[in-house]
Amino acid sequence: MLALLATFVLSCLLLLSKTCTREMRLLLSTLFQELALSLLGFLAGYRLLGGVGAATDTATDTMPLMPSFKRKRAEAMVESSEETSEPSVLDLPELAIECILAMLPPAELRNMAAVCRSMRERCQGDHLWERHMSEKWGGVLGSAAREEWRTYLASASETGGAAGCSLGGSGRHRRWLAALSCVCPVVSWMRPRADGGVSGCKSAGPVLDDSVMSWYLSMESGKFWFPAQVYNREHGHVGFMMSCYDAELSYDLHTDTFRARYPPHGRRTVVLEDGVQWDRVRASPVDTHAHDLHVSDCLHELRPGDSIEIQWRRNKEFPYGWWYGVVGHLESCDGSEHFCRCHLSDTIVLEFNQYTPGSRWRQSLVNRKDHREEGNEGDGFYGGIRKLRGKDEISKWRQLWPTDILE
C-alpha cells in the first residue's frame, strides 16, 4: 500500500510538470509537496509505532525516521562504535581540526565536506577557501570578475539555483525525499547527498551559493566565464603583438589552460581562442570599459625612459587594446641625462620599438596638457595612457617581446 502511495505521489508531480502553466505548476507543486510531506510523516510514524520498526533504545531518539533494515544497521554501527571506542576526527579540539583543514588542498577539502554535516559546515568556511582562491586565481581575477560573479549568481538564482540535480536543489525537496524514503525504501536511493545533490542523479556541476568555495569550484569547472585581458591575442597574431585585449575566459581543467572569447567588432563576429596559457592572462588593471577612453592621470610626470601602456584601436567601431611603449626624447634633445628638458615640454614622444625604424607605428606624439583621442582611419586612434610603475608589469612585457622586429 505504501509503495502504491509513493508511486501515486511521484505520478502526480510528473503530471503537474507537463500540464499546467509555469506559475500554476509552481503553486500546485508547492501545496502538493507540503501535503504529501505531512501525510508521509504521519504514515512513517504510524508504521514505526505499529511495531514494524519501533525504537527500543536511546540511540533511536537521535536518529531520523528510516526503514527498519536501515535503522538496525545504524544501531549496529553505534553499538560497535561504543564497544571499540574508535576515535573520530571530530573528537579533536576545534583548533586542531581547523589546522588540519587549513593544510588540505582544494580537492581534499571538497572530499572532506562530503563526510558528514558537521564537517561540511567546517570545510565550506570562506576563511579556508580564500587562500586557495588567491593562490590559484588571484592573478586573473579583478573587480570586473567579482561583479560578473555576483551577476552570475543572481541569474542562476532566477533560473533555479544550484547547478545539479533539481530534486536536491532545495530544502523542501530534500525533506520530501527523506520522508518518502521512510515509508517506501524503493526511493531511498534518491536521498540527498552532502554536496546538495541527490544520490542516483548525475550532478551537472557545483552547487551555487555566495561562498568562496562555490566560486572556486565554478571557476575550476569551466562553467563560469569571467572578464580578464589576454596578451598577444589570437595565438600571437602579428597584428596584435605587444598588446593586451579584453576577453571573457573559462578554465579548462584537463589542459590547465583557458578558452578566450573576444567580443565582436566591426564586421568580425565573436572570436574564440583555445589553449591560452596562464602567462598570457591578467586581470584588468583599470576599470575602464574597452570602448571608453581611459582618463590619463600620469601625463604630467612622464619622462623619457618611462614604460607606458596606451589605448589604441583600428577605428571607432573597434574596442581599445592596451599597447606597450616607452617615452622617448624630442628631436631637439640629444638624449643627455643631465641636459634633457623633454619632461618640461607639452609634447610627449611615445616610441614602440617593437616596430622597425621608419614604420608608421614606430612613434606617436601626444599633448601633455590637453590629451584626448587622437588619430585617423589610416593610422588608428590613440587613447588614454597609464604609466607602468611596477617592475613585474614591465618585466612581463619584455618577456613577450617578439623575436623579430615588426614591420
JOSUL-V566157 format. One record per pair of residues at least 4 apart in sequence whose C-alpha atoms are under 8 Angstrom apart, sorted by the first residue. I is the first residue (numbers start at 0). J is the second residue. If there is no record, write none. Layout:
((I J) (I J))
This chain:
((0 4) (1 5) (1 182) (1 183) (2 6) (2 182) (2 183) (2 185) (3 7) (4 8) (5 9) (5 179) (5 183) (6 10) (7 11) (8 12) (8 35) (9 13) (10 14) (11 15) (12 16) (12 28) (13 17) (14 18) (15 19) (15 24) (15 27) (15 28) (16 24) (19 23) (19 24) (20 24) (21 25) (22 26) (23 27) (24 28) (25 29) (26 30) (27 31) (28 32) (29 33) (30 34) (31 35) (32 36) (32 175) (33 37) (34 38) (35 39) (35 175) (36 40) (36 174) (36 175) (36 178) (36 179) (37 41) (38 42) (39 43) (39 178) (39 179) (39 181) (39 182) (40 44) (40 178) (41 45) (42 46) (42 182) (43 47) (43 64) (43 178) (43 181) (43 182) (44 48) (44 64) (45 49) (46 50) (46 51) (46 52) (46 182) (47 51) (47 52) (47 53) (47 54) (48 52) (48 53) (49 53) (51 67) (52 66) (52 67) (52 70) (54 59) (55 59) (56 60) (57 61) (58 62) (58 74) (58 77) (59 63) (59 74) (64 178) (64 181) (65 69) (65 70) (65 180) (65 181) (65 182) (66 70) (66 180) (66 181) (66 182) (66 183) (66 184) (67 71) (68 72) (69 73) (70 74) (71 75) (72 76) (73 77) (74 78) (75 79) (76 80) (77 81) (78 82) (79 83) (80 84) (80 85) (81 85) (86 90) (87 91) (88 96) (89 96) (91 95) (91 96) (92 96) (93 97) (94 98) (95 99) (96 100) (97 101) (98 102) (99 103) (100 108) (100 122) (100 127) (101 127) (103 107) (103 108) (104 108) (104 131) (105 109) (105 128) (105 131) (106 110) (107 111) (108 112) (108 122) (109 113) (109 122) (110 114) (111 118) (111 119) (111 122) (112 116) (112 118) (112 119) (112 120) (112 121) (112 122) (112 123) (112 193) (112 194) (113 118) (113 119) (113 192) (113 193) (113 194) (114 118) (114 119) (114 193) (115 119) (115 193) (116 120) (116 193) (117 121) (118 122) (119 123) (119 193) (120 124) (122 127) (123 127) (123 128) (123 210) (123 212) (124 128) (124 210) (124 211) (124 212) (125 129) (125 210) (125 211) (125 212) (126 130) (127 131) (128 132) (128 211) (128 212) (128 215) (129 133) (129 211) (130 134) (131 135) (132 136) (132 137) (132 211) (132 215) (133 137) (133 138) (136 140) (137 141) (138 281) (138 282) (139 227) (139 280) (139 281) (139 282) (140 144) (140 145) (140 225) (140 226) (140 227) (140 281) (140 282) (141 145) (141 227) (141 282) (141 283) (141 284) (142 146) (142 286) (143 147) (143 226) (143 227) (143 283) (143 286) (144 148) (144 225) (144 226) (144 227) (145 149) (146 150) (147 151) (147 225) (147 226) (148 152) (148 214) (148 223) (148 225) (149 153) (150 154) (151 155) (151 223) (152 156) (152 207) (152 208) (152 209) (153 157) (154 158) (155 159) (155 160) (155 161) (155 207) (156 160) (156 161) (160 168) (160 206) (160 207) (161 165) (161 168) (161 205) (161 206) (161 207) (161 208) (162 202) (162 203) (162 204) (162 205) (162 206) (162 207) (163 167) (163 168) (163 196) (163 201) (163 202) (163 203) (163 204) (163 205) (163 206) (164 168) (164 196) (164 197) (164 200) (164 201) (164 202) (164 203) (165 196) (166 172) (166 173) (166 196) (166 197) (167 172) (167 173) (167 191) (167 195) (167 196) (167 197) (168 172) (168 173) (168 195) (168 196) (169 173) (170 174) (171 175) (172 176) (173 177) (173 190) (173 191) (174 178) (175 179) (176 180) (176 186) (176 187) (176 189) (176 190) (176 191) (177 181) (177 187) (177 190) (177 191) (178 182) (179 183) (179 186) (179 187) (180 184) (180 185) (180 186) (180 187) (180 190) (181 187) (183 187) (184 188) (186 190) (188 198) (188 199) (189 197) (189 198) (189 199) (189 200) (190 197) (190 198) (191 195) (191 196) (191 197) (191 198) (192 196) (192 197) (192 198) (194 206) (195 206) (196 200) (196 202) (196 206) (204 217) (204 220) (205 213) (205 216) (205 217) (205 220) (206 213) (207 213) (207 214) (207 217) (208 213) (209 213) (209 214) (210 214) (211 215) (212 216) (213 217) (214 218) (215 219) (216 220) (217 221) (217 222) (217 223) (218 222) (218 223) (218 224) (218 249) (218 250) (219 250) (219 251) (219 252) (220 250) (220 251) (220 252) (221 249) (221 250) (221 251) (221 252) (222 249) (223 249) (224 247) (224 248) (224 249) (225 247) (225 248) (225 249) (226 245) (226 246) (226 247) (226 248) (226 282) (227 245) (227 246) (227 247) (227 248) (227 280) (227 281) (227 282) (227 283) (228 243) (228 244) (228 245) (228 246) (228 247) (228 280) (228 281) (228 282) (228 283) (229 243) (229 244) (229 245) (229 246) (229 279) (229 280) (229 281) (230 241) (230 242) (230 243) (230 244) (230 279) (230 280) (231 235) (231 236) (231 239) (231 240) (231 241) (231 242) (231 243) (231 244) (231 279) (232 236) (232 239) (232 240) (232 242) (232 243) (232 244) (233 239) (233 272) (234 272) (234 275) (235 239) (235 240) (236 240) (237 405) (239 243) (240 401) (241 322) (241 323) (241 353) (241 396) (241 399) (241 400) (241 401) (242 320) (242 321) (242 322) (242 323) (243 320) (243 321) (243 322) (244 319) (244 320) (244 321) (245 261) (245 283) (245 289) (245 320) (246 259) (246 260) (246 261) (246 262) (247 259) (247 260) (247 261) (248 257) (248 258) (248 259) (248 260) (249 257) (249 258) (249 259) (250 255) (250 256) (250 257) (250 258) (251 255) (251 256) (251 257) (251 258) (252 256) (254 274) (255 276) (256 273) (256 274) (256 275) (256 276) (256 277) (257 273) (257 274) (257 275) (257 276) (257 277) (258 271) (258 272) (258 273) (258 274) (258 275) (259 271) (259 272) (259 273) (259 275) (260 269) (260 270) (260 271) (260 272) (261 269) (261 270) (261 271) (262 268) (262 269) (262 270) (263 267) (263 268) (263 269) (263 270) (264 268) (264 316) (264 317) (264 318) (265 316) (265 317) (275 279) (275 280) (276 280) (287 291) (287 292) (287 293) (289 318) (289 319) (289 320) (290 317) (290 318) (290 319) (291 319) (292 310) (292 372) (292 382) (292 383) (293 310) (293 382) (293 383) (293 384) (294 383) (294 384) (295 383) (295 384) (295 385) (296 385) (297 301) (297 384) (297 385) (297 386) (298 367) (298 368) (298 384) (299 367) (299 368) (300 342) (301 305) (301 326) (301 342) (301 347) (301 386) (302 326) (302 327) (302 341) (302 342) (303 325) (303 326) (303 327) (303 328) (303 341) (303 342) (304 325) (304 326) (304 327) (305 325) (305 326) (305 386) (305 387) (306 323) (306 324) (306 325) (306 326) (306 386) (306 387) (306 388) (306 393) (307 323) (307 324) (307 325) (307 326) (307 384) (307 385) (307 386) (307 387) (308 321) (308 322) (308 323) (308 324) (308 384) (308 385) (308 386) (308 387) (309 321) (309 322) (309 323) (309 324) (309 381) (309 382) (309 383) (309 384) (309 385) (310 319) (310 320) (310 321) (310 322) (310 381) (310 382) (310 383) (310 384) (311 319) (311 320) (311 321) (311 322) (311 379) (311 380) (311 381) (311 382) (312 317) (312 318) (312 319) (312 320) (312 379) (312 380) (312 381) (313 317) (313 376) (313 378) (313 379) (313 380) (314 375) (314 376) (314 379) (314 380) (315 380) (319 382) (323 351) (323 396) (324 349) (324 350) (324 351) (324 352) (325 349) (325 350) (325 351) (326 347) (326 348) (326 349) (326 350) (327 347) (327 348) (327 349) (327 350) (328 332) (328 333) (328 334) (328 341) (328 348) (329 341) (329 347) (329 348) (332 339) (332 340) (332 341) (333 339) (334 338) (334 339) (335 339) (340 344) (341 347) (342 347) (344 367) (345 366) (345 367) (345 368) (346 364) (346 365) (346 366) (346 367) (347 364) (347 365) (347 366) (347 367) (348 362) (348 363) (348 364) (348 365) (349 362) (349 363) (349 364) (349 365) (350 361) (350 362) (350 363) (351 360) (351 361) (351 362) (352 356) (352 361) (353 361) (353 400) (353 401) (353 404) (353 405) (354 358) (354 360) (354 361) (354 404) (354 405) (354 406) (355 361) (355 404) (355 405) (355 406) (356 361) (357 361) (358 406) (359 378) (360 378) (365 370) (365 373) (366 370) (371 382) (371 383) (372 380) (372 381) (372 382) (372 383) (373 380) (373 381) (373 382) (374 378) (374 379) (374 380) (374 381) (375 379) (375 380) (376 380) (387 392) (387 393) (388 392) (389 393) (390 394) (391 395) (392 396) (393 397) (394 398) (395 399) (396 400) (401 405))
